[in-house]
Amino acid sequence: MARPRKFFTFPEFRDHVLSVYLRFYPTLASSLGLHEYDGLIEDYSAARREQYVHDLTCSLDALLEFSVPAEEQGRFEYRAIEWKLRDELFRLTELRDFEWNPLVYNDQLELTHLVDRDFAPITDRMRSVLLRVQAYPRVLAVARQNLSAHIDRTIVETALLSFQGRLDYLEELPSIAFEKIEDTKLLEDLSEAVQSAKLAISSFIEAVRTVVLPNALYDSFRLGANLLERYIHSAELVDEPLESILEKGKREMDRLTVELFKASEELDPTASPREVFHTFVESEHFSEQNILTETASMLERIRAFVLKHNLVAIPSEVRCTVQETPAHMRWAAAAMFSPGAFEKVATEAFYYITLPEAKWDDAKRKEFLHGLNRSVLEIVSIHEAYPGHYTHFLHIQKVKSKVGKCFWSYAFVEGWAHYTEEMMLEAGWGSGDARIRMAYLQEALVRVVRYISAISLHSGTMTLSEAQQLFEEKALLRPVSARREAERGVFDPGYLFYTYGKFQIKELRARFEREGGSDFSLYEFHNALLSFGSPPVKLVAEIMGA
């Protein structure tokens, strides 16, 4: 190992840490708009991980030699770097998801930001795609070396579907991008690389299906209460005991359930909330022909409401564009695809809405649109666009600190978007319409059941079937959707952070409201909160002096 460097200034050290981090995660760096990383791909080999852990350890030792800077940005960067170094060490040495979650490697094969974002001529972007695709066989060879022979069956089945989706995307790639390329040699190289990549993915899928799947057992995924608690503490800088975290979630589920019954009774006091939700909420949806234009109109109304009520700054006149979800991203009903924090050229943001598949029959198409009904779509659009993810992204682009642009917390990102749903209703969105309230409450109940399920599943106090039942009973989900939500908790225990992040933001806001009294400004609080990017909320609270 190389000898640790000596740093003379904190900015020099900060830039070194960012370089160490981004070199290990070049797909992330590229998606952030740092295009010098476009042709690189992750290396999770044992030797590279060992080098990275060494670099992290040396960087942490070097950090502790510096005094905490006096000015706010310096204090923020010091604390954010300390958090990220410790969290990376935890993930690499304790959580070790690269051994039990094949999806780690599927994420490393991502190309969307290179193919779909027009930040450079198509030939330049495709040369980066070429370099990445040529590296697929190496990534998957490393995956086979790292992954345990005994992986939970639910995780294996999910991974097989995901890698098949990646294979399908490679099948579509020539029609998506190759027709625009005039360089014959580049086209030949791309075609050859895609064929090799498809073979590598197919071989990987076959190896998992024939070697790993037969030995995979259901209900063998649990992190255990101790490791889960350390994961939450490391990821979000919290010191709350797991039992206390769980109890907070149960109280929230009870509160939301009471509110759901109240809204249901306003619409029909003789029917159950499930019946009311189906009759009054799910049945009111846009048609396939007008859902995109209606969603664009809806976004304008939501944006105007945010500005009129001074809820948070929207620091750009550029609108996100509503489009049908591309074929390779149809795993979500709706999603925001924003450019990276450093992107200077391809600054378009796309709000994707998934439409029914052309091959579906009328009954299945109608059922799908029931799930993306008008009221739910309003709540989803608040979450994804205004003042949720898209508004948050616009603020991140304004963040002065490179640390604030690079490091992010799951609980801050998803907690902010989820928090805005409730905040908008408090501000008057929906004008008290019980259908809108039911849509919000159902979405919130899905998030809080995720929270309870993640903790209970990984602590060993709940089975997958019991988690599915909780989603059905409390969040009003149909069996197929409930099962999918329960299964996500197996490989993504962090999906508890939607609700946990909401809790943190609401608690921070309440403290500022108490201290500010009549001088408190919700607009100023939100802008101050988002000015840091998306680090752990506890870190932001510390810097803001709460």
Rosetta blueprint (number, residue, H / E / L):
1 M L
2 A L
3 R L
4 P L
5 R L
6 K L
7 F L
8 F L
9 T L
10 F H
11 P H
12 E H
13 F H
14 R H
15 D H
16 H H
17 V H
18 L H
19 S H
20 V H
21 Y H
22 L H
23 R H
24 F H
25 Y L
26 P H
27 T H
28 L H
29 A H
30 S H
31 S H
32 L L
33 G L
34 L L
35 H H
36 E H
37 Y H
38 D L
39 G L
40 L L
41 I L
42 E L
43 D L
44 Y L
45 S L
46 A H
47 A H
48 R H
49 R H
50 E H
51 Q H
52 Y H
53 V H
54 H H
55 D H
56 L H
57 T H
58 C H
59 S H
60 L H
61 D H
62 A H
63 L H
64 L L
65 E L
66 F L
67 S L
68 V L
69 P L
70 A L
71 E L
72 E H
73 Q H
74 G H
75 R H
76 F H
77 E H
78 Y H
79 R H
80 A H
81 I H
82 E H
83 W H
84 K H
85 L H
86 R H
87 D H
88 E H
89 L H
90 F H
91 R H
92 L H
93 T H
94 E H
95 L H
96 R L
97 D H
98 F H
99 E H
100 W L
101 N L
102 P L
103 L H
104 V H
105 Y H
106 N H
107 D H
108 Q L
109 L L
110 E L
111 L L
112 T H
113 H H
114 L H
115 V H
116 D H
117 R L
118 D L
119 F L
120 A L
121 P L
122 I H
123 T H
124 D H
125 R H
126 M H
127 R H
128 S H
129 V H
130 L H
131 L H
132 R H
133 V H
134 Q H
135 A L
136 Y H
137 P H
138 R H
139 V H
140 L H
141 A H
142 V H
143 A H
144 R H
145 Q H
146 N H
147 L L
148 S L
149 A L
150 H L
151 I L
152 D L
153 R H
154 T H
155 I H
156 V H
157 E H
158 T H
159 A H
160 L H
161 L H
162 S H
163 F H
164 Q H
165 G H
166 R H
167 L H
168 D H
169 Y H
170 L H
171 E H
172 E H
173 L H
174 P H
175 S H
176 I H
177 A H
178 F H
179 E H
180 K H
181 I L
182 E L
183 D L
184 T H
185 K H
186 L H
187 L H
188 E H
189 D H
190 L H
191 S H
192 E H
193 A H
194 V H
195 Q H
196 S H
197 A H
198 K H
199 L H
200 A H
201 I H
202 S H
203 S H
204 F H
205 I H
206 E H
207 A H
208 V H
209 R H
210 T H
211 V H
212 V H
213 L H
214 P H
215 N H
216 A L
217 L L
218 Y L
219 D L
220 S L
221 F L
222 R L
223 L L
224 G L
225 A H
226 N H
227 L H
228 L H
229 E H
230 R H
231 Y H
232 I H
233 H H
234 S H
235 A H
236 E H
237 L L
238 V L
239 D L
240 E L
241 P L
242 L H
243 E H
244 S H
245 I H
246 L H
247 E H
248 K H
249 G H
250 K H
251 R H
252 E H
253 M H
254 D H
255 R H
256 L H
257 T H
258 V H
259 E H
260 L H
261 F H
262 K H
263 A H
264 S H
265 E H
266 E H
267 L H
268 D L
269 P L
270 T L
271 A L
272 S L
273 P H
274 R H
275 E H
276 V H
277 F H
278 H H
279 T H
280 F H
281 V H
282 E H
283 S L
284 E L
285 H L
286 F L
287 S L
288 E L
289 Q L
290 N L
291 I H
292 L H
293 T H
294 E H
295 T H
296 A H
297 S H
298 M H
299 L H
300 E H
301 R H
302 I H
303 R H
304 A H
305 F H
306 V H
307 L H
308 K H
309 H L
310 N L
311 L L
312 V L
313 A L
314 I L
315 P L
316 S L
317 E L
318 V L
319 R L
320 C L
321 T E
322 V E
323 Q E
324 E E
325 T L
326 P L
327 A H
328 H H
329 M H
330 R L
331 W L
332 A L
333 A L
334 A E
335 A E
336 M E
337 F E
338 S L
339 P L
340 G L
341 A L
342 F L
343 E L
344 K L
345 V L
346 A L
347 T L
348 E L
349 A L
350 F E
351 Y E
352 Y E
353 I E
354 T L
355 L L
356 P L
357 E L
358 A L
359 K L
360 W L
361 D L
362 D H
363 A H
364 K H
365 R H
366 K H
367 E H
368 F H
369 L H
370 H H
371 G H
372 L L
373 N L
374 R H
375 S H
376 V H
377 L H
378 E H
379 I H
380 V H
381 S H
382 I H
383 H H
384 E H
385 A L
386 Y L
387 P L
388 G L
389 H H
390 Y H
391 T H
392 H H
393 F H
394 L H
395 H H
396 I H
397 Q H
398 K H
399 V L
400 K L
401 S L
402 K H
403 V H
404 G H
405 K H
406 C H
407 F L
408 W E
409 S L
410 Y H
411 A H
412 F H
413 V H
414 E H
415 G H
416 W H
417 A H
418 H H
419 Y H
420 T H
421 E H
422 E H
423 M H
424 M H
425 L H
426 E H
427 A L
428 G L
429 W L
430 G L
431 S L
432 G L
433 D L
434 A H
435 R H
436 I H
437 R H
438 M H
439 A H
440 Y H
441 L H
442 Q H
443 E H
444 A H
445 L H
446 V H
447 R H
448 V H
449 V H
450 R H
451 Y H
452 I H
453 S H
454 A H
455 I H
456 S H
457 L H
458 H H
459 S H
460 G L
461 T L
462 M L
463 T L
464 L H
465 S H
466 E H
467 A H
468 Q H
469 Q H
470 L H
471 F H
472 E H
473 E H
474 K H
475 A H
476 L L
477 L L
478 R L
479 P H
480 V H
481 S H
482 A H
483 R H
484 R H
485 E H
486 A H
487 E H
488 R H
489 G H
490 V H
491 F H
492 D L
493 P H
494 G H
495 Y H
496 L H
497 F H
498 Y H
499 T H
500 Y H
501 G H
502 K H
503 F H
504 Q H
505 I H
506 K H
507 E H
508 L H
509 R H
510 A H
511 R H
512 F H
513 E H
514 R H
515 E H
516 G H
517 G H
518 S H
519 D H
520 F L
521 S L
522 L H
523 Y H
524 E H
525 F H
526 H H
527 N H
528 A H
529 L H
530 L H
531 S L
532 F L
533 G L
534 S E
535 P L
536 P L
537 V H
538 K H
539 L H
540 V H
541 A H
542 E H
543 I H
544 M H
545 G L
546 A L
